[in-house]
Amino acid sequence: MRKPQPDSPTKRKLLAAAQNLMLAKGFTATTVDDVCESARLTKGSFFHYFETKEALGKAVLDRYVSTMFQAIQDAPFLKKDDPLQRIYGYVDFLIEMSRNPAKQSGCLLGTFSQELSDTHPGIRKTCAQHFARWAEALRLDIASAKAKHAGRKRWDPAALAEHIIIVVEGSLILARANQNYGVVERNLKQLKQYMNGLFGR
């Protein structure tokens, strides 16, 4: 049997189709047939790369998160020397993304966490790992910014990192419920005001 290529064009088409469908209607409502039809590929092609739908879900989630982290790594704010400006730049970056209609499809990491945590422990664990990676990346810059600008203040950089994630994910839930992504920008601006108080700005 021919060994699947790890990054073949066929696999990329399946992942892209699955991501779009799962962002739109969730994991459970997206069938293997849906993915194959959207990618214009056969079930044989699907099972050549993925043993199960759950294996596809994990791969889609990893692809989605990797793309999001790469977009952050390429963003200009990350080149700023002051860690506090990198944190504020990150929030501004999220605000700009929320204004882009092409990005207004929610967060697959948050969607999977809510939908699958009780039924798919493997995907739940993957979600937890990605959230931990996200929080740690934020914590490192927050801790540096606190040391530089608010060293005597008694608050926890790790807690602020988690709070930022909570604001982002919660805002996306509200935005989808109300079909209004202005909610995201409003809450992120409120977050910046809260951070101003923490850093004495």
Salt bridges, closest charged atoms under 4 A:
ASP7 OD2 - ARG12 NH1 3.40
ASP33 OD1 - LYS43 NZ 3.19
ASP34 OD2 - LYS25 NZ 3.06
ASP62 OD1 - HIS130 NE2 2.76
ASP82 OD2 - LYS148 NZ 3.99
ASP82 OD2 - HIS149 NE2 3.01
ASP92 OD1 - LYS192 NZ 2.77
GLU96 OE2 - ARG99 NH1 2.54
GLU136 OE1 - ARG139 NE 2.83
ASP141 OD1 - ARG86 NH2 2.78
GLU185 OE2 - ARG99 NH2 2.63
GLU185 OE2 - LYS189 NZ 2.90
